[in-house]
Amino acid sequence: MGCAQAATVPWGARAHVLGKGSSFPGGRRHTARAAACPGLAGAKLEPDAGLLECCARCLIGAPFASLVATGLCFFGVALFCGCGHEALTGTEQLIETYFSKNYQDYEFLIDVIHGFQYFIYGTAAFFFLYGALLLAEGFYTTGAVRQIFGDYRTTICGKGLSATVTGGPKGRGARGPQRAHSWQRVCHCLGKWLGHPDKFVGITYVLTIIWLLVFACSAVPVYIYFNTWTTCQSIANPTKTSASIGTLCADARMYGVLPWNAFPGKVCGSNLLSICKTSEFQMTFHLFIAAFVGAAATLVSLLTFIIAATYNFAVLKLMGRGTKF
């Protein structure tokens, strides 16, 4: 029975839900809603509590920080991978068309670009799986934390995780060992695997350090294209610079994109201005900026995951065993 049904079920039906012989101390409406909404266990409801309050209390156990971080992670990775892949393809076309006519000059560059594109494919797949794992970890640990503070009646999986992390009881009740249901066994195994938030914190911390390097690397092409665009602006407005237009160039060899023996390797003057006005250059520049923003969003999501997981682990490890600060 859901929250919406609990607010409208007649008194006789509510007594049937709770079972025969059940009493209604403190008001039958409170007991019936507590039976319909597991998140209301131990909560004090007014006799006239409405549907909105009932459903709001049922959402207490949702890990909002993990939900926001997961959405931001998926958005950032999708932006980084999609825009980065297309930007690398556009860079390859610009080099082939304007900066070198000899394939041997940019052969190594093409291999590097293809390597980065394969890295993008792997990054998208890995973050999709790892983001889902972190979200599941957030659900389980948040449910266990809510159970410790008594704000939320957790599920079977949440109880198994709380027992795994805090060293609580492991399946023996007042009547001795009980036979576990198949779903309980699955949740118990999953809770054991997810019941190590310290490991998730460590893995996410290492992943954040690695992603900092990726974030720094994604800024390099933005810097190169921004310098080229600035040079084009100086060519388009010669009154703002004292140098002659013919000496204003964009040299791909200077950034290590092409070897020093590549010919021509650079484009100057009006030819460079015509390149900057092409849709290929404009699109590639903006795609690199979008990939940079996506890398930044992913970094913020990883930091959010670390903060949320560290807090949950601290509560489960310290408060769960009665240790005080």
Disulfide bonds with the S-S distance in Angstrom:
Cys157-Cys187 2.30
Cys232-Cys276 1.70
Cys249-Cys268 1.76
